[in-house]
Amino acid sequence: AFGLKVGQIYQCTEGFLGASCEFGNLHLCEDLVVIEREYLDKTETYFSPVITDFSRTSQLIVRYQLNDILLEDKINCPCGSVNTVLKSISGRSDDVFYFPSEGGDMVPVLPDFIRRAFLLASESILEFQARQTNPQLIIVHIKCDETLEKNIQENVLREIKNLCAGFKVKTPEVEFQPYLAPEKLKKLRRVTREFQLV
């Protein structure tokens, strides 16, 4: 309506953490907040931010770790800003799935990879939710045309097997249950882990 390009911001209760530049790249506000990285993978691309805000005059935020998963982009932005560019905000660290490897170690699989498995399974999936209730079980809820449901379930199983093979982990049991819409005013979390690692 105003002939302007819509940008994005990254903000939370703890403060204003990022905004997009004129080129559409989302930059962290590292000129306002100190953002340390708790890397979640060996390639050091996914991290949870640990923030310190020196501009606050009432409630201190010092080395406070958020549970967001940020995907760092290593590009030099044409806007000239030296602040870190994010490819995406990829979920929350407490929604990372964990699967046992053949050697018995627990291997983390980020929510982005779980979502991608559903996107690859079928374009006919209208809504979905994947809940990991223990390392050997994922409960899946899918909303789709009933005539396609069986075929889509087979595709989801195939993509989860492919995902597990790629991470060299044991494929869990997958249990399909009816899709239930979230309660009003409650955020739909598509990928959730419902157990704590010991």
C-alpha positions, 0 to 999 in steps of 0.5 A: 500500500505504501510502495515500500519493501517489508523488512524483518526484525529479530526481537524478544523479551530480552531486547532488540537483537536484529533487523534487515538492511536495505538488501533484505539481509537480517543483521544482528544488532552487535553495535547495541548488544554483545552476542556471544555464540554457543555453537551447536554443530561441528561446522560452527554455523548453527548457534544459540546466542548468549547476550549482554546488553550494556544499555539497560538501566533497570533489569540487567541482561548479562551473558543470558543464553537464549534457546533460539537456534540461529543460522549464520551466513558468512557473506559480506553484505553489500550494505557495508555493515560488519554486523553478522548476517543470519540466514535464518532463525531455525527454531529453539535448542530445546526442540533439537531431536536426539537419536542414538548412533550405532555406537550409542552416542546421542546425535543432535538433529536440528529442527530445520532438518525435521521440517525439511523431511516433511517438506520433501515428503509431499506438497500436499501436507497442509499442516504437520507436527512431529513430537519426539517423546523418547529417542526411539519414538516420533509421533507425527500428526499430519493434516492433508486430503484423506485420500492422500494420507496413506501415500503421504505417511509412506513418504514421511517414513521414507524421508525420516529414514533418509534423514537418519541414514544421512546422520548415521543414527538409528531410525526411530519408530514413527507413530501416526496420530490424528492432527489436532489444531492448536488451541486459540492464541497458542503458538503451533510448534511443528517440531518438539522434543518432549524428553530431557537428555540425562 
